[in-house]
Amino acid sequence: MKIIVAIAFLLIIGSLASALLFMMRDKGKSNRTVYALTLRVGFSVLLFILLLLAYKFGLIQPTGIH
């Protein structure tokens, strides 16, 4: 489960970096920045749903503050 979450975070950060690159390169002349940011939001929502499902099926447990 940790590996899946780490991969999801890398995808989110990679999409955000590509949006920054497209924004700097295209100067607002294309929609590639919007698509990259939309992809980032999609990855974030997918990660959130994945964590909720993993908790529901017992793959992860809350540890609380010790």
C-alpha positions in Angstrom: 0.0 0.0 0.0 2.9 2.4 0.8 4.3 1.9 -2.7 0.9 2.7 -4.3 0.6 5.9 -2.3 4.2 6.9 -3.1 3.6 6.3 -6.9 0.4 8.4 -6.7 2.3 11.2 -5.0 4.9 11.1 -7.7 2.3 11.2 -10.4 0.6 14.2 -8.7 3.9 16.1 -8.4 4.9 15.1 -11.9 1.7 16.5 -13.3 2.1 19.7 -11.4 5.7 20.1 -12.7 4.6 19.5 -16.2 1.8 22.1 -15.8 4.5 24.6 -14.7 6.7 23.7 -17.7 3.8 24.1 -20.1 2.8 27.4 -18.5 6.3 28.8 -18.9 6.9 27.5 -22.4 3.5 28.1 -24.0 2.8 31.6 -22.5 -0.9 30.8 -22.4 -1.3 29.9 -26.1 -2.4 26.3 -25.6 -4.5 24.3 -23.2 -1.7 21.9 -22.1 -1.5 23.6 -18.7 -5.2 23.2 -18.1 -5.0 19.5 -19.1 -2.0 18.9 -16.8 -3.7 20.5 -13.8 -6.9 18.6 -14.6 -4.9 15.4 -14.5 -3.4 16.5 -11.2 -6.8 17.0 -9.6 -7.9 13.6 -11.0 -4.9 11.9 -9.5 -5.6 13.6 -6.1 -9.2 12.6 -6.1 -8.2 9.0 -7.1 -5.7 8.9 -4.3 -8.3 10.1 -1.7 -10.8 7.5 -2.9 -8.1 4.8 -2.8 -7.2 5.7 0.8 -10.9 5.6 1.8 -11.4 2.2 0.2 -8.1 0.8 1.7 -9.3 1.9 5.2 -12.8 0.4 4.6 -11.3 -3.0 3.6 -8.8 -3.0 6.4 -5.6 -2.6 4.4 -4.6 0.4 6.4 -5.4 1.3 10.0 -5.2 4.7 11.8 -2.4 4.8 14.3 -3.3 8.0 16.2 -0.9 10.1 18.1 1.3 8.2 20.6 
